[in-house]
Amino acid sequence: MSGPELIAFAVFGSVLIVLTSAVGAVAVTRKAGYSGWWAATIFIPVVGFIMFLVFAFSRWPVQRRLDQAEHRSARNRAEGPPGAPLLAWSGTTGRSHGLAGSRAWDPCVR
């Protein structure tokens, strides 16, 4: 390889690495529940490292929303609506149009 070819290869490789890192960082930050713009911090040396530590050891918004949903679901299962019968899956009954394998719901079964 001559000088200009080596320089072009190095520039192309550097651009490819930067774009790949940026796209990966945006994907990770968006899946974590943060704005994709936080990925820009990876190009600022000290700030990028600090933000990496913050993202690694903090509670992500996605995790907080999941915990809240699980808490609401557990509370609703435990309490149930007042005065309403609880429904439970009873399995195969074979009553629906004479077909074996149909399912039915039985009220008031916990």
Backbone torsions as a table, in degrees:
resi	resn	phi	psi	omega
1	MET	NA	139.9	177.1
2	SER	-90.5	176.4	-176.7
3	GLY	-57.0	-53.2	-178.5
4	PRO	-64.2	-35.8	178.5
5	GLU	-66.6	-40.0	179.4
6	LEU	-65.6	-41.2	178.6
7	ILE	-65.0	-44.1	179.2
8	ALA	-62.3	-41.8	178.6
9	PHE	-63.0	-42.9	179.9
10	ALA	-65.3	-42.0	179.4
11	VAL	-65.6	-46.3	179.6
12	PHE	-61.8	-42.9	178.4
13	GLY	-64.2	-40.4	178.6
14	SER	-64.8	-44.2	178.6
15	VAL	-62.4	-41.3	179.7
16	LEU	-63.8	-42.5	178.6
17	ILE	-65.1	-43.1	-179.6
18	VAL	-64.5	-46.0	-179.8
19	LEU	-64.2	-41.5	179.0
20	THR	-64.1	-42.8	178.4
21	SER	-64.0	-42.3	-178.7
22	ALA	-65.6	-44.8	-179.9
23	VAL	-64.5	-42.7	178.1
24	GLY	-64.1	-42.1	-179.9
25	ALA	-66.7	-39.1	177.6
26	VAL	-63.9	-42.7	-179.8
27	ALA	-62.6	-43.3	-178.9
28	VAL	-67.0	-45.6	-178.1
29	THR	-66.8	-35.4	178.1
30	ARG	-70.2	-38.7	177.6
31	LYS	-67.9	-27.6	178.1
32	ALA	-76.5	-13.7	178.2
33	GLY	103.0	3.5	178.1
34	TYR	-96.0	168.5	175.2
35	SER	-69.9	144.3	178.6
36	GLY	-65.5	-17.5	179.6
37	TRP	-68.3	-19.6	176.5
38	TRP	-62.4	-20.6	179.6
39	ALA	-65.8	-22.0	178.9
40	ALA	-63.9	-20.2	-178.6
41	THR	-70.3	-14.7	179.9
42	ILE	-68.8	-16.5	-179.1
43	PHE	-92.7	-3.5	176.0
44	ILE	-104.3	112.4	-167.4
45	PRO	-49.2	-61.1	-174.7
46	VAL	-74.9	-43.8	-179.2
47	VAL	-62.3	-40.1	178.9
48	GLY	-60.6	-41.7	179.2
49	PHE	-67.8	-41.3	178.4
50	ILE	-63.7	-43.9	179.8
51	MET	-66.0	-34.1	174.7
52	PHE	-58.9	-44.6	179.1
53	LEU	-66.4	-39.6	178.3
54	VAL	-62.3	-47.3	179.9
55	PHE	-65.4	-34.9	-176.8
56	ALA	-72.0	-36.3	-171.4
57	PHE	-112.7	2.3	178.1
58	SER	-96.7	166.5	177.0
59	ARG	-83.3	117.8	-176.4
60	TRP	-72.4	150.1	176.4
61	PRO	-56.6	-35.5	178.7
62	VAL	-63.4	-41.3	178.7
63	GLN	-66.1	-39.5	178.0
64	ARG	-63.3	-43.5	179.3
65	ARG	-65.9	-38.0	177.9
66	LEU	-65.2	-43.2	177.8
67	ASP	-62.1	-41.3	178.3
68	GLN	-63.9	-42.4	179.6
69	ALA	-65.7	-41.3	178.4
70	GLU	-65.8	-37.5	178.7
71	HIS	-65.4	-44.6	178.0
72	ARG	-63.4	-41.0	-179.2
73	SER	-64.9	-43.3	179.4
74	ALA	-65.6	-40.4	179.1
75	ARG	-65.5	-40.9	179.1
76	ASN	-67.1	-36.8	177.6
77	ARG	-66.9	-39.6	-176.8
78	ALA	-72.4	-42.1	-176.2
79	GLU	-87.4	-49.6	-174.1
80	GLY	69.7	161.4	178.7
81	PRO	-69.5	140.4	-176.9
82	PRO	-65.7	129.9	176.8
83	GLY	79.6	-4.4	-178.6
84	ALA	-93.6	141.2	177.0
85	PRO	-70.9	144.7	176.0
86	LEU	-83.9	142.3	179.9
87	LEU	-110.2	141.2	178.7
88	ALA	-137.4	152.8	-179.3
89	TRP	-77.4	125.7	-175.3
90	SER	-101.6	-11.7	177.6
91	GLY	101.2	-151.0	-173.9
92	THR	-85.3	131.1	178.4
93	THR	-120.7	-31.2	179.8
94	GLY	74.9	13.7	-177.5
95	ARG	-88.8	-26.3	-173.6
96	SER	-76.1	106.3	179.2
97	HIS	57.6	24.0	177.0
98	GLY	72.3	15.0	-178.4
99	LEU	-94.2	128.3	175.4
100	ALA	-71.1	143.4	178.2
101	GLY	95.7	1.0	176.3
102	SER	-76.4	160.5	-174.6
103	ARG	-113.0	152.5	177.4
104	ALA	-138.2	152.6	177.2
105	TRP	-104.0	131.8	177.0
106	ASP	-106.6	125.0	178.2
107	PRO	-74.1	156.9	173.2
108	CYS	62.3	31.1	176.3
109	VAL	-114.2	126.8	179.3
110	ARG	-96.3	NA	NA
